Amino acid sequence: MDHRRHYSFFFLCAVAALGLATFKGIHGVEFVVTNNAETTPGGTRFNNELGADYTKQTMDAATNFIWNIFQQNTDADRKNVATVTLTVENREGIAATSGDVIHVGADYIKGIQGDIKTDFNGVLYHEMTHVWQWSGANSNTGLIEGIADFVRLKAGYAPSHWVGAGGGDRWDQGYDVTARFLDYCEGLRSGFVAELNKKMRDTYSDDYFNQLLGKPVDQLWREYKAAYGG
């Protein structure tokens, strides 16, 4: 073997390893995944079709995507979260997040139809948003859930059963309804959701919509409905 090529190979490997370590160092967040339902059909399916490594990679990708959506470019902009944990367990419902811990139902995983990764990723992006978003002291649950689904929408994981643009009964109905409305507001002012999230760091007021878009939120909702046929 040409020794120069031999040394070059190992040099490039060392550089690649250094780059990977640097990326992890810059990111600064540890992702932990545990499966407490391994003996159930859903827990078995998680291990066989998703797995801890894939889930941690998706949590990492979601974190970077969310920081970008929220324009959180520095540590000062973000929540001080060192570790995010996801646990698969026997529980009712699809998933729930408490602080920096995401709980995913094994029965949900068992029952996923179609592409399991697409469905799971959508849920995971929603729940990861709850980890990182500012919630305005939890004063408007519908908006909080809507922002999480807005992130899911922008990531390309909106499921087919969601309402279309213009759907829903009120702007803070939550989830897909509010996500579609926020997407409309984002079209009126690029970066609107990032600015709204920033304002919600400590508290929340409906007047934030007026401050950012120059119109009361109820008026914006009426105009949104009218734009899509009422």
PyMOL CGO cylinders between C-alpha atoms (Angstrom):
from pymol import cmd
from pymol.cgo import CYLINDER

trace = [
    CYLINDER, 0.00, 0.00, 0.00, 1.11, 3.54, -0.73, 0.3, 1, 1, 1, 1, 1, 1,
    CYLINDER, 1.11, 3.54, -0.73, 1.95, 4.84, 2.77, 0.3, 1, 1, 1, 1, 1, 1,
    CYLINDER, 1.95, 4.84, 2.77, 0.96, 8.37, 1.84, 0.3, 1, 1, 1, 1, 1, 1,
    CYLINDER, 0.96, 8.37, 1.84, -2.50, 7.13, 0.87, 0.3, 1, 1, 1, 1, 1, 1,
    CYLINDER, -2.50, 7.13, 0.87, -2.58, 4.99, 4.01, 0.3, 1, 1, 1, 1, 1, 1,
    CYLINDER, -2.58, 4.99, 4.01, -1.87, 8.00, 6.25, 0.3, 1, 1, 1, 1, 1, 1,
    CYLINDER, -1.87, 8.00, 6.25, -4.30, 10.17, 4.30, 0.3, 1, 1, 1, 1, 1, 1,
    CYLINDER, -4.30, 10.17, 4.30, -7.05, 7.64, 4.88, 0.3, 1, 1, 1, 1, 1, 1,
    CYLINDER, -7.05, 7.64, 4.88, -6.56, 7.67, 8.63, 0.3, 1, 1, 1, 1, 1, 1,
    CYLINDER, -6.56, 7.67, 8.63, -6.25, 11.46, 8.65, 0.3, 1, 1, 1, 1, 1, 1,
    CYLINDER, -6.25, 11.46, 8.65, -9.61, 11.80, 6.90, 0.3, 1, 1, 1, 1, 1, 1,
    CYLINDER, -9.61, 11.80, 6.90, -11.16, 9.31, 9.33, 0.3, 1, 1, 1, 1, 1, 1,
    CYLINDER, -11.16, 9.31, 9.33, -9.83, 11.34, 12.25, 0.3, 1, 1, 1, 1, 1, 1,
    CYLINDER, -9.83, 11.34, 12.25, -11.23, 14.55, 10.78, 0.3, 1, 1, 1, 1, 1, 1,
    CYLINDER, -11.23, 14.55, 10.78, -14.61, 12.92, 10.23, 0.3, 1, 1, 1, 1, 1, 1,
    CYLINDER, -14.61, 12.92, 10.23, -14.66, 11.65, 13.80, 0.3, 1, 1, 1, 1, 1, 1,
    CYLINDER, -14.66, 11.65, 13.80, -13.70, 15.08, 15.10, 0.3, 1, 1, 1, 1, 1, 1,
    CYLINDER, -13.70, 15.08, 15.10, -16.51, 16.66, 13.08, 0.3, 1, 1, 1, 1, 1, 1,
    CYLINDER, -16.51, 16.66, 13.08, -19.05, 14.24, 14.50, 0.3, 1, 1, 1, 1, 1, 1,
    CYLINDER, -19.05, 14.24, 14.50, -17.86, 14.90, 18.05, 0.3, 1, 1, 1, 1, 1, 1,
    CYLINDER, -17.86, 14.90, 18.05, -17.98, 18.64, 17.44, 0.3, 1, 1, 1, 1, 1, 1,
    CYLINDER, -17.98, 18.64, 17.44, -21.54, 18.43, 16.13, 0.3, 1, 1, 1, 1, 1, 1,
    CYLINDER, -21.54, 18.43, 16.13, -22.62, 16.62, 19.25, 0.3, 1, 1, 1, 1, 1, 1,
    CYLINDER, -22.62, 16.62, 19.25, -20.77, 19.10, 21.40, 0.3, 1, 1, 1, 1, 1, 1,
    CYLINDER, -20.77, 19.10, 21.40, -22.46, 22.07, 19.73, 0.3, 1, 1, 1, 1, 1, 1,
    CYLINDER, -22.46, 22.07, 19.73, -25.86, 20.45, 20.01, 0.3, 1, 1, 1, 1, 1, 1,
    CYLINDER, -25.86, 20.45, 20.01, -25.42, 19.83, 23.72, 0.3, 1, 1, 1, 1, 1, 1,
    CYLINDER, -25.42, 19.83, 23.72, -28.61, 17.80, 24.21, 0.3, 1, 1, 1, 1, 1, 1,
    CYLINDER, -28.61, 17.80, 24.21, -28.73, 14.12, 25.19, 0.3, 1, 1, 1, 1, 1, 1,
    CYLINDER, -28.73, 14.12, 25.19, -31.56, 11.95, 23.91, 0.3, 1, 1, 1, 1, 1, 1,
    CYLINDER, -31.56, 11.95, 23.91, -32.62, 8.88, 25.89, 0.3, 1, 1, 1, 1, 1, 1,
    CYLINDER, -32.62, 8.88, 25.89, -35.12, 6.27, 24.67, 0.3, 1, 1, 1, 1, 1, 1,
    CYLINDER, -35.12, 6.27, 24.67, -36.51, 3.45, 26.79, 0.3, 1, 1, 1, 1, 1, 1,
    CYLINDER, -36.51, 3.45, 26.79, -39.09, 0.78, 26.00, 0.3, 1, 1, 1, 1, 1, 1,
    CYLINDER, -39.09, 0.78, 26.00, -41.06, -0.25, 29.07, 0.3, 1, 1, 1, 1, 1, 1,
    CYLINDER, -41.06, -0.25, 29.07, -43.56, -2.24, 27.03, 0.3, 1, 1, 1, 1, 1, 1,
    CYLINDER, -43.56, -2.24, 27.03, -41.25, -4.67, 25.24, 0.3, 1, 1, 1, 1, 1, 1,
    CYLINDER, -41.25, -4.67, 25.24, -43.49, -7.68, 25.88, 0.3, 1, 1, 1, 1, 1, 1,
    CYLINDER, -43.49, -7.68, 25.88, -46.55, -6.05, 24.30, 0.3, 1, 1, 1, 1, 1, 1,
    CYLINDER, -46.55, -6.05, 24.30, -47.33, -6.11, 20.55, 0.3, 1, 1, 1, 1, 1, 1,
    CYLINDER, -47.33, -6.11, 20.55, -46.75, -2.36, 20.33, 0.3, 1, 1, 1, 1, 1, 1,
    CYLINDER, -46.75, -2.36, 20.33, -43.48, -2.54, 22.24, 0.3, 1, 1, 1, 1, 1, 1,
    CYLINDER, -43.48, -2.54, 22.24, -42.27, -5.36, 20.03, 0.3, 1, 1, 1, 1, 1, 1,
    CYLINDER, -42.27, -5.36, 20.03, -43.23, -3.45, 16.92, 0.3, 1, 1, 1, 1, 1, 1,
    CYLINDER, -43.23, -3.45, 16.92, -41.34, -0.40, 18.21, 0.3, 1, 1, 1, 1, 1, 1,
    CYLINDER, -41.34, -0.40, 18.21, -38.18, -2.47, 18.60, 0.3, 1, 1, 1, 1, 1, 1,
    CYLINDER, -38.18, -2.47, 18.60, -38.54, -4.18, 15.22, 0.3, 1, 1, 1, 1, 1, 1,
    CYLINDER, -38.54, -4.18, 15.22, -39.68, -1.29, 13.00, 0.3, 1, 1, 1, 1, 1, 1,
    CYLINDER, -39.68, -1.29, 13.00, -38.43, 1.87, 14.75, 0.3, 1, 1, 1, 1, 1, 1,
    CYLINDER, -38.43, 1.87, 14.75, -35.90, 1.22, 17.48, 0.3, 1, 1, 1, 1, 1, 1,
    CYLINDER, -35.90, 1.22, 17.48, -34.08, 3.42, 19.96, 0.3, 1, 1, 1, 1, 1, 1,
    CYLINDER, -34.08, 3.42, 19.96, -31.33, 4.57, 17.59, 0.3, 1, 1, 1, 1, 1, 1,
    CYLINDER, -31.33, 4.57, 17.59, -33.75, 5.73, 14.90, 0.3, 1, 1, 1, 1, 1, 1,
    CYLINDER, -33.75, 5.73, 14.90, -35.90, 7.47, 17.49, 0.3, 1, 1, 1, 1, 1, 1,
    CYLINDER, -35.90, 7.47, 17.49, -32.94, 9.34, 18.99, 0.3, 1, 1, 1, 1, 1, 1,
    CYLINDER, -32.94, 9.34, 18.99, -31.82, 10.46, 15.53, 0.3, 1, 1, 1, 1, 1, 1,
    CYLINDER, -31.82, 10.46, 15.53, -35.34, 11.72, 14.82, 0.3, 1, 1, 1, 1, 1, 1,
    CYLINDER, -35.34, 11.72, 14.82, -35.48, 13.54, 18.18, 0.3, 1, 1, 1, 1, 1, 1,
    CYLINDER, -35.48, 13.54, 18.18, -32.20, 15.23, 17.27, 0.3, 1, 1, 1, 1, 1, 1,
    CYLINDER, -32.20, 15.23, 17.27, -33.45, 16.21, 13.81, 0.3, 1, 1, 1, 1, 1, 1,
    CYLINDER, -33.45, 16.21, 13.81, -36.72, 17.49, 15.28, 0.3, 1, 1, 1, 1, 1, 1,
    CYLINDER, -36.72, 17.49, 15.28, -34.86, 19.61, 17.82, 0.3, 1, 1, 1, 1, 1, 1,
    CYLINDER, -34.86, 19.61, 17.82, -32.83, 21.34, 15.13, 0.3, 1, 1, 1, 1, 1, 1,
    CYLINDER, -32.83, 21.34, 15.13, -35.94, 21.84, 12.99, 0.3, 1, 1, 1, 1, 1, 1,
    CYLINDER, -35.94, 21.84, 12.99, -37.88, 23.35, 15.90, 0.3, 1, 1, 1, 1, 1, 1,
    CYLINDER, -37.88, 23.35, 15.90, -35.04, 25.69, 16.86, 0.3, 1, 1, 1, 1, 1, 1,
    CYLINDER, -35.04, 25.69, 16.86, -35.00, 26.86, 13.24, 0.3, 1, 1, 1, 1, 1, 1,
    CYLINDER, -35.00, 26.86, 13.24, -38.79, 27.37, 13.08, 0.3, 1, 1, 1, 1, 1, 1,
    CYLINDER, -38.79, 27.37, 13.08, -38.69, 29.33, 16.34, 0.3, 1, 1, 1, 1, 1, 1,
    CYLINDER, -38.69, 29.33, 16.34, -35.54, 31.21, 15.24, 0.3, 1, 1, 1, 1, 1, 1,
    CYLINDER, -35.54, 31.21, 15.24, -33.86, 30.17, 18.48, 0.3, 1, 1, 1, 1, 1, 1,
    CYLINDER, -33.86, 30.17, 18.48, -30.27, 30.64, 17.42, 0.3, 1, 1, 1, 1, 1, 1,
    CYLINDER, -30.27, 30.64, 17.42, -28.61, 30.94, 20.84, 0.3, 1, 1, 1, 1, 1, 1,
    CYLINDER, -28.61, 30.94, 20.84, -28.83, 29.16, 24.18, 0.3, 1, 1, 1, 1, 1, 1,
    CYLINDER, -28.83, 29.16, 24.18, -30.45, 32.28, 25.65, 0.3, 1, 1, 1, 1, 1, 1,
    CYLINDER, -30.45, 32.28, 25.65, -33.36, 31.90, 23.22, 0.3, 1, 1, 1, 1, 1, 1,
    CYLINDER, -33.36, 31.90, 23.22, -34.08, 28.31, 24.23, 0.3, 1, 1, 1, 1, 1, 1,
    CYLINDER, -34.08, 28.31, 24.23, -35.26, 26.38, 27.23, 0.3, 1, 1, 1, 1, 1, 1,
    CYLINDER, -35.26, 26.38, 27.23, -32.44, 25.04, 29.38, 0.3, 1, 1, 1, 1, 1, 1,
    CYLINDER, -32.44, 25.04, 29.38, -32.96, 21.34, 28.63, 0.3, 1, 1, 1, 1, 1, 1,
    CYLINDER, -32.96, 21.34, 28.63, -29.97, 19.02, 28.86, 0.3, 1, 1, 1, 1, 1, 1,
    CYLINDER, -29.97, 19.02, 28.86, -31.73, 15.68, 28.32, 0.3, 1, 1, 1, 1, 1, 1,
    CYLINDER, -31.73, 15.68, 28.32, -34.92, 14.68, 26.53, 0.3, 1, 1, 1, 1, 1, 1,
    CYLINDER, -34.92, 14.68, 26.53, -36.32, 11.26, 27.37, 0.3, 1, 1, 1, 1, 1, 1,
    CYLINDER, -36.32, 11.26, 27.37, -38.84, 9.23, 25.38, 0.3, 1, 1, 1, 1, 1, 1,
    CYLINDER, -38.84, 9.23, 25.38, -40.53, 6.25, 26.99, 0.3, 1, 1, 1, 1, 1, 1,
    CYLINDER, -40.53, 6.25, 26.99, -42.71, 3.67, 25.26, 0.3, 1, 1, 1, 1, 1, 1,
    CYLINDER, -42.71, 3.67, 25.26, -45.22, 2.40, 27.80, 0.3, 1, 1, 1, 1, 1, 1,
    CYLINDER, -45.22, 2.40, 27.80, -48.66, 0.97, 28.40, 0.3, 1, 1, 1, 1, 1, 1,
    CYLINDER, -48.66, 0.97, 28.40, -50.86, 4.06, 28.50, 0.3, 1, 1, 1, 1, 1, 1,
    CYLINDER, -50.86, 4.06, 28.50, -54.06, 5.38, 26.99, 0.3, 1, 1, 1, 1, 1, 1,
    CYLINDER, -54.06, 5.38, 26.99, -53.86, 7.72, 24.04, 0.3, 1, 1, 1, 1, 1, 1,
    CYLINDER, -53.86, 7.72, 24.04, -51.15, 8.39, 21.50, 0.3, 1, 1, 1, 1, 1, 1,
    CYLINDER, -51.15, 8.39, 21.50, -48.53, 10.41, 23.38, 0.3, 1, 1, 1, 1, 1, 1,
    CYLINDER, -48.53, 10.41, 23.38, -48.08, 13.11, 26.00, 0.3, 1, 1, 1, 1, 1, 1,
    CYLINDER, -48.08, 13.11, 26.00, -45.21, 15.31, 27.12, 0.3, 1, 1, 1, 1, 1, 1,
    CYLINDER, -45.21, 15.31, 27.12, -44.42, 16.45, 30.63, 0.3, 1, 1, 1, 1, 1, 1,
    CYLINDER, -44.42, 16.45, 30.63, -41.44, 18.78, 30.87, 0.3, 1, 1, 1, 1, 1, 1,
    CYLINDER, -41.44, 18.78, 30.87, -38.60, 17.02, 29.07, 0.3, 1, 1, 1, 1, 1, 1,
    CYLINDER, -38.60, 17.02, 29.07, -40.17, 13.53, 29.11, 0.3, 1, 1, 1, 1, 1, 1,
    CYLINDER, -40.17, 13.53, 29.11, -42.26, 12.18, 26.22, 0.3, 1, 1, 1, 1, 1, 1,
    CYLINDER, -42.26, 12.18, 26.22, -44.59, 9.25, 26.93, 0.3, 1, 1, 1, 1, 1, 1,
    CYLINDER, -44.59, 9.25, 26.93, -45.69, 7.20, 23.89, 0.3, 1, 1, 1, 1, 1, 1,
    CYLINDER, -45.69, 7.20, 23.89, -48.46, 4.61, 24.04, 0.3, 1, 1, 1, 1, 1, 1,
    CYLINDER, -48.46, 4.61, 24.04, -47.57, 1.09, 22.93, 0.3, 1, 1, 1, 1, 1, 1,
    CYLINDER, -47.57, 1.09, 22.93, -51.12, 0.55, 21.68, 0.3, 1, 1, 1, 1, 1, 1,
    CYLINDER, -51.12, 0.55, 21.68, -50.74, 3.58, 19.41, 0.3, 1, 1, 1, 1, 1, 1,
    CYLINDER, -50.74, 3.58, 19.41, -47.61, 2.08, 17.85, 0.3, 1, 1, 1, 1, 1, 1,
    CYLINDER, -47.61, 2.08, 17.85, -49.35, -1.28, 17.46, 0.3, 1, 1, 1, 1, 1, 1,
    CYLINDER, -49.35, -1.28, 17.46, -52.24, 0.32, 15.59, 0.3, 1, 1, 1, 1, 1, 1,
    CYLINDER, -52.24, 0.32, 15.59, -50.35, 2.57, 13.15, 0.3, 1, 1, 1, 1, 1, 1,
    CYLINDER, -50.35, 2.57, 13.15, -51.64, 2.08, 9.61, 0.3, 1, 1, 1, 1, 1, 1,
    CYLINDER, -51.64, 2.08, 9.61, -49.54, 2.77, 6.54, 0.3, 1, 1, 1, 1, 1, 1,
    CYLINDER, -49.54, 2.77, 6.54, -45.95, 3.91, 6.86, 0.3, 1, 1, 1, 1, 1, 1,
    CYLINDER, -45.95, 3.91, 6.86, -45.03, 3.63, 10.53, 0.3, 1, 1, 1, 1, 1, 1,
    CYLINDER, -45.03, 3.63, 10.53, -42.12, 6.06, 10.38, 0.3, 1, 1, 1, 1, 1, 1,
    CYLINDER, -42.12, 6.06, 10.38, -44.11, 8.86, 8.75, 0.3, 1, 1, 1, 1, 1, 1,
    CYLINDER, -44.11, 8.86, 8.75, -46.88, 8.61, 11.35, 0.3, 1, 1, 1, 1, 1, 1,
    CYLINDER, -46.88, 8.61, 11.35, -44.48, 8.21, 14.27, 0.3, 1, 1, 1, 1, 1, 1,
    CYLINDER, -44.48, 8.21, 14.27, -42.29, 11.10, 13.10, 0.3, 1, 1, 1, 1, 1, 1,
    CYLINDER, -42.29, 11.10, 13.10, -45.31, 13.40, 12.95, 0.3, 1, 1, 1, 1, 1, 1,
    CYLINDER, -45.31, 13.40, 12.95, -46.25, 12.57, 16.52, 0.3, 1, 1, 1, 1, 1, 1,
    CYLINDER, -46.25, 12.57, 16.52, -42.65, 12.93, 17.63, 0.3, 1, 1, 1, 1, 1, 1,
    CYLINDER, -42.65, 12.93, 17.63, -42.22, 16.37, 16.02, 0.3, 1, 1, 1, 1, 1, 1,
    CYLINDER, -42.22, 16.37, 16.02, -45.42, 17.48, 17.78, 0.3, 1, 1, 1, 1, 1, 1,
    CYLINDER, -45.42, 17.48, 17.78, -44.25, 16.22, 21.17, 0.3, 1, 1, 1, 1, 1, 1,
    CYLINDER, -44.25, 16.22, 21.17, -40.72, 17.55, 20.74, 0.3, 1, 1, 1, 1, 1, 1,
    CYLINDER, -40.72, 17.55, 20.74, -42.25, 20.97, 20.09, 0.3, 1, 1, 1, 1, 1, 1,
    CYLINDER, -42.25, 20.97, 20.09, -43.85, 20.79, 23.54, 0.3, 1, 1, 1, 1, 1, 1,
    CYLINDER, -43.85, 20.79, 23.54, -40.39, 20.22, 25.00, 0.3, 1, 1, 1, 1, 1, 1,
    CYLINDER, -40.39, 20.22, 25.00, -38.96, 23.37, 23.38, 0.3, 1, 1, 1, 1, 1, 1,
    CYLINDER, -38.96, 23.37, 23.38, -41.83, 25.82, 22.93, 0.3, 1, 1, 1, 1, 1, 1,
    CYLINDER, -41.83, 25.82, 22.93, -42.65, 28.64, 25.33, 0.3, 1, 1, 1, 1, 1, 1,
    CYLINDER, -42.65, 28.64, 25.33, -46.18, 28.10, 26.60, 0.3, 1, 1, 1, 1, 1, 1,
    CYLINDER, -46.18, 28.10, 26.60, -47.20, 31.44, 28.11, 0.3, 1, 1, 1, 1, 1, 1,
    CYLINDER, -47.20, 31.44, 28.11, -47.77, 29.85, 31.52, 0.3, 1, 1, 1, 1, 1, 1,
    CYLINDER, -47.77, 29.85, 31.52, -50.10, 27.34, 29.80, 0.3, 1, 1, 1, 1, 1, 1,
    CYLINDER, -50.10, 27.34, 29.80, -52.79, 30.02, 29.50, 0.3, 1, 1, 1, 1, 1, 1,
    CYLINDER, -52.79, 30.02, 29.50, -54.09, 28.96, 26.06, 0.3, 1, 1, 1, 1, 1, 1,
    CYLINDER, -54.09, 28.96, 26.06, -53.97, 25.18, 25.59, 0.3, 1, 1, 1, 1, 1, 1,
    CYLINDER, -53.97, 25.18, 25.59, -55.54, 25.31, 22.13, 0.3, 1, 1, 1, 1, 1, 1,
    CYLINDER, -55.54, 25.31, 22.13, -52.83, 27.64, 20.85, 0.3, 1, 1, 1, 1, 1, 1,
    CYLINDER, -52.83, 27.64, 20.85, -50.07, 25.57, 22.46, 0.3, 1, 1, 1, 1, 1, 1,
    CYLINDER, -50.07, 25.57, 22.46, -51.32, 22.42, 20.74, 0.3, 1, 1, 1, 1, 1, 1,
    CYLINDER, -51.32, 22.42, 20.74, -51.82, 24.36, 17.51, 0.3, 1, 1, 1, 1, 1, 1,
    CYLINDER, -51.82, 24.36, 17.51, -48.22, 25.55, 17.50, 0.3, 1, 1, 1, 1, 1, 1,
    CYLINDER, -48.22, 25.55, 17.50, -47.05, 21.96, 17.97, 0.3, 1, 1, 1, 1, 1, 1,
    CYLINDER, -47.05, 21.96, 17.97, -49.13, 20.84, 15.00, 0.3, 1, 1, 1, 1, 1, 1,
    CYLINDER, -49.13, 20.84, 15.00, -47.91, 23.86, 13.01, 0.3, 1, 1, 1, 1, 1, 1,
    CYLINDER, -47.91, 23.86, 13.01, -44.38, 22.51, 13.41, 0.3, 1, 1, 1, 1, 1, 1,
    CYLINDER, -44.38, 22.51, 13.41, -45.62, 19.07, 12.34, 0.3, 1, 1, 1, 1, 1, 1,
    CYLINDER, -45.62, 19.07, 12.34, -47.24, 20.68, 9.29, 0.3, 1, 1, 1, 1, 1, 1,
    CYLINDER, -47.24, 20.68, 9.29, -44.10, 22.58, 8.29, 0.3, 1, 1, 1, 1, 1, 1,
    CYLINDER, -44.10, 22.58, 8.29, -42.03, 19.42, 8.71, 0.3, 1, 1, 1, 1, 1, 1,
    CYLINDER, -42.03, 19.42, 8.71, -44.22, 17.69, 6.11, 0.3, 1, 1, 1, 1, 1, 1,
    CYLINDER, -44.22, 17.69, 6.11, -45.91, 15.25, 8.49, 0.3, 1, 1, 1, 1, 1, 1,
    CYLINDER, -45.91, 15.25, 8.49, -49.53, 16.43, 8.33, 0.3, 1, 1, 1, 1, 1, 1,
    CYLINDER, -49.53, 16.43, 8.33, -51.73, 13.31, 8.10, 0.3, 1, 1, 1, 1, 1, 1,
    CYLINDER, -51.73, 13.31, 8.10, -54.51, 12.98, 5.55, 0.3, 1, 1, 1, 1, 1, 1,
    CYLINDER, -54.51, 12.98, 5.55, -57.28, 13.11, 8.15, 0.3, 1, 1, 1, 1, 1, 1,
    CYLINDER, -57.28, 13.11, 8.15, -56.45, 16.70, 9.18, 0.3, 1, 1, 1, 1, 1, 1,
    CYLINDER, -56.45, 16.70, 9.18, -58.93, 19.44, 8.33, 0.3, 1, 1, 1, 1, 1, 1,
    CYLINDER, -58.93, 19.44, 8.33, -58.11, 21.47, 5.25, 0.3, 1, 1, 1, 1, 1, 1,
    CYLINDER, -58.11, 21.47, 5.25, -57.23, 25.15, 5.24, 0.3, 1, 1, 1, 1, 1, 1,
    CYLINDER, -57.23, 25.15, 5.24, -60.21, 27.19, 6.44, 0.3, 1, 1, 1, 1, 1, 1,
    CYLINDER, -60.21, 27.19, 6.44, -61.65, 24.36, 8.53, 0.3, 1, 1, 1, 1, 1, 1,
    CYLINDER, -61.65, 24.36, 8.53, -62.71, 24.50, 12.15, 0.3, 1, 1, 1, 1, 1, 1,
    CYLINDER, -62.71, 24.50, 12.15, -65.02, 26.49, 14.40, 0.3, 1, 1, 1, 1, 1, 1,
    CYLINDER, -65.02, 26.49, 14.40, -62.67, 28.83, 16.26, 0.3, 1, 1, 1, 1, 1, 1,
    CYLINDER, -62.67, 28.83, 16.26, -59.05, 29.95, 15.97, 0.3, 1, 1, 1, 1, 1, 1,
    CYLINDER, -59.05, 29.95, 15.97, -57.91, 28.37, 19.25, 0.3, 1, 1, 1, 1, 1, 1,
    CYLINDER, -57.91, 28.37, 19.25, -59.70, 25.07, 18.72, 0.3, 1, 1, 1, 1, 1, 1,
    CYLINDER, -59.70, 25.07, 18.72, -56.27, 23.49, 18.82, 0.3, 1, 1, 1, 1, 1, 1,
    CYLINDER, -56.27, 23.49, 18.82, -54.26, 20.92, 16.89, 0.3, 1, 1, 1, 1, 1, 1,
    CYLINDER, -54.26, 20.92, 16.89, -54.81, 20.86, 13.10, 0.3, 1, 1, 1, 1, 1, 1,
    CYLINDER, -54.81, 20.86, 13.10, -57.43, 23.64, 13.10, 0.3, 1, 1, 1, 1, 1, 1,
    CYLINDER, -57.43, 23.64, 13.10, -55.16, 26.12, 14.85, 0.3, 1, 1, 1, 1, 1, 1,
    CYLINDER, -55.16, 26.12, 14.85, -52.13, 24.89, 12.90, 0.3, 1, 1, 1, 1, 1, 1,
    CYLINDER, -52.13, 24.89, 12.90, -53.83, 25.79, 9.62, 0.3, 1, 1, 1, 1, 1, 1,
    CYLINDER, -53.83, 25.79, 9.62, -54.77, 29.22, 10.97, 0.3, 1, 1, 1, 1, 1, 1,
    CYLINDER, -54.77, 29.22, 10.97, -51.21, 29.85, 12.16, 0.3, 1, 1, 1, 1, 1, 1,
    CYLINDER, -51.21, 29.85, 12.16, -49.94, 28.86, 8.73, 0.3, 1, 1, 1, 1, 1, 1,
    CYLINDER, -49.94, 28.86, 8.73, -52.24, 31.54, 7.27, 0.3, 1, 1, 1, 1, 1, 1,
    CYLINDER, -52.24, 31.54, 7.27, -50.86, 34.09, 9.76, 0.3, 1, 1, 1, 1, 1, 1,
    CYLINDER, -50.86, 34.09, 9.76, -47.33, 33.01, 8.84, 0.3, 1, 1, 1, 1, 1, 1,
    CYLINDER, -47.33, 33.01, 8.84, -48.21, 33.87, 5.25, 0.3, 1, 1, 1, 1, 1, 1,
    CYLINDER, -48.21, 33.87, 5.25, -49.13, 37.38, 6.34, 0.3, 1, 1, 1, 1, 1, 1,
    CYLINDER, -49.13, 37.38, 6.34, -45.83, 37.86, 8.16, 0.3, 1, 1, 1, 1, 1, 1,
    CYLINDER, -45.83, 37.86, 8.16, -42.87, 35.54, 7.70, 0.3, 1, 1, 1, 1, 1, 1,
    CYLINDER, -42.87, 35.54, 7.70, -41.57, 34.45, 11.09, 0.3, 1, 1, 1, 1, 1, 1,
    CYLINDER, -41.57, 34.45, 11.09, -44.88, 35.20, 12.83, 0.3, 1, 1, 1, 1, 1, 1,
    CYLINDER, -44.88, 35.20, 12.83, -44.95, 31.93, 14.78, 0.3, 1, 1, 1, 1, 1, 1,
    CYLINDER, -44.95, 31.93, 14.78, -41.37, 32.42, 15.94, 0.3, 1, 1, 1, 1, 1, 1,
    CYLINDER, -41.37, 32.42, 15.94, -42.21, 35.92, 17.19, 0.3, 1, 1, 1, 1, 1, 1,
    CYLINDER, -42.21, 35.92, 17.19, -45.42, 34.71, 18.83, 0.3, 1, 1, 1, 1, 1, 1,
    CYLINDER, -45.42, 34.71, 18.83, -43.53, 31.91, 20.59, 0.3, 1, 1, 1, 1, 1, 1,
    CYLINDER, -43.53, 31.91, 20.59, -40.93, 34.39, 21.82, 0.3, 1, 1, 1, 1, 1, 1,
    CYLINDER, -40.93, 34.39, 21.82, -43.66, 36.59, 23.30, 0.3, 1, 1, 1, 1, 1, 1,
    CYLINDER, -43.66, 36.59, 23.30, -45.09, 33.57, 25.12, 0.3, 1, 1, 1, 1, 1, 1,
    CYLINDER, -45.09, 33.57, 25.12, -41.93, 33.01, 27.15, 0.3, 1, 1, 1, 1, 1, 1,
    CYLINDER, -41.93, 33.01, 27.15, -43.59, 34.16, 30.39, 0.3, 1, 1, 1, 1, 1, 1,
    CYLINDER, -43.59, 34.16, 30.39, -47.25, 34.87, 29.68, 0.3, 1, 1, 1, 1, 1, 1,
    CYLINDER, -47.25, 34.87, 29.68, -49.85, 35.07, 26.91, 0.3, 1, 1, 1, 1, 1, 1,
    CYLINDER, -49.85, 35.07, 26.91, -52.31, 37.65, 25.58, 0.3, 1, 1, 1, 1, 1, 1,
    CYLINDER, -52.31, 37.65, 25.58, -54.60, 37.60, 22.54, 0.3, 1, 1, 1, 1, 1, 1,
    CYLINDER, -54.60, 37.60, 22.54, -53.23, 41.08, 21.87, 0.3, 1, 1, 1, 1, 1, 1,
    CYLINDER, -53.23, 41.08, 21.87, -49.99, 39.50, 20.63, 0.3, 1, 1, 1, 1, 1, 1,
    CYLINDER, -49.99, 39.50, 20.63, -51.76, 38.89, 17.31, 0.3, 1, 1, 1, 1, 1, 1,
    CYLINDER, -51.76, 38.89, 17.31, -52.63, 42.58, 17.08, 0.3, 1, 1, 1, 1, 1, 1,
    CYLINDER, -52.63, 42.58, 17.08, -49.09, 43.59, 18.01, 0.3, 1, 1, 1, 1, 1, 1,
    CYLINDER, -49.09, 43.59, 18.01, -47.59, 41.38, 15.31, 0.3, 1, 1, 1, 1, 1, 1,
    CYLINDER, -47.59, 41.38, 15.31, -50.19, 41.55, 12.54, 0.3, 1, 1, 1, 1, 1, 1,
    CYLINDER, -50.19, 41.55, 12.54, -52.01, 44.81, 13.25, 0.3, 1, 1, 1, 1, 1, 1,
    CYLINDER, -52.01, 44.81, 13.25, -55.43, 43.16, 13.65, 0.3, 1, 1, 1, 1, 1, 1,
    CYLINDER, -55.43, 43.16, 13.65, -57.31, 41.48, 16.52, 0.3, 1, 1, 1, 1, 1, 1,
    CYLINDER, -57.31, 41.48, 16.52, -57.17, 37.70, 16.39, 0.3, 1, 1, 1, 1, 1, 1,
    CYLINDER, -57.17, 37.70, 16.39, -60.95, 37.40, 15.94, 0.3, 1, 1, 1, 1, 1, 1,
    CYLINDER, -60.95, 37.40, 15.94, -60.77, 39.61, 12.86, 0.3, 1, 1, 1, 1, 1, 1,
    CYLINDER, -60.77, 39.61, 12.86, -57.89, 37.58, 11.51, 0.3, 1, 1, 1, 1, 1, 1,
    CYLINDER, -57.89, 37.58, 11.51, -59.93, 34.42, 12.03, 0.3, 1, 1, 1, 1, 1, 1,
    CYLINDER, -59.93, 34.42, 12.03, -62.88, 35.88, 10.11, 0.3, 1, 1, 1, 1, 1, 1,
    CYLINDER, -62.88, 35.88, 10.11, -60.64, 36.94, 7.25, 0.3, 1, 1, 1, 1, 1, 1,
    CYLINDER, -60.64, 36.94, 7.25, -58.99, 33.51, 7.24, 0.3, 1, 1, 1, 1, 1, 1,
    CYLINDER, -58.99, 33.51, 7.24, -62.37, 31.77, 7.00, 0.3, 1, 1, 1, 1, 1, 1,
    CYLINDER, -62.37, 31.77, 7.00, -63.46, 34.13, 4.24, 0.3, 1, 1, 1, 1, 1, 1,
    CYLINDER, -63.46, 34.13, 4.24, -60.26, 33.47, 2.30, 0.3, 1, 1, 1, 1, 1, 1,
    CYLINDER, -60.26, 33.47, 2.30, -61.17, 29.79, 2.12, 0.3, 1, 1, 1, 1, 1, 1,
    CYLINDER, -61.17, 29.79, 2.12, -64.87, 30.13, 1.40, 0.3, 1, 1, 1, 1, 1, 1,
    CYLINDER, -64.87, 30.13, 1.40, -66.30, 30.78, 4.85, 0.3, 1, 1, 1, 1, 1, 1,
]
cmd.load_cgo(trace, "trace")
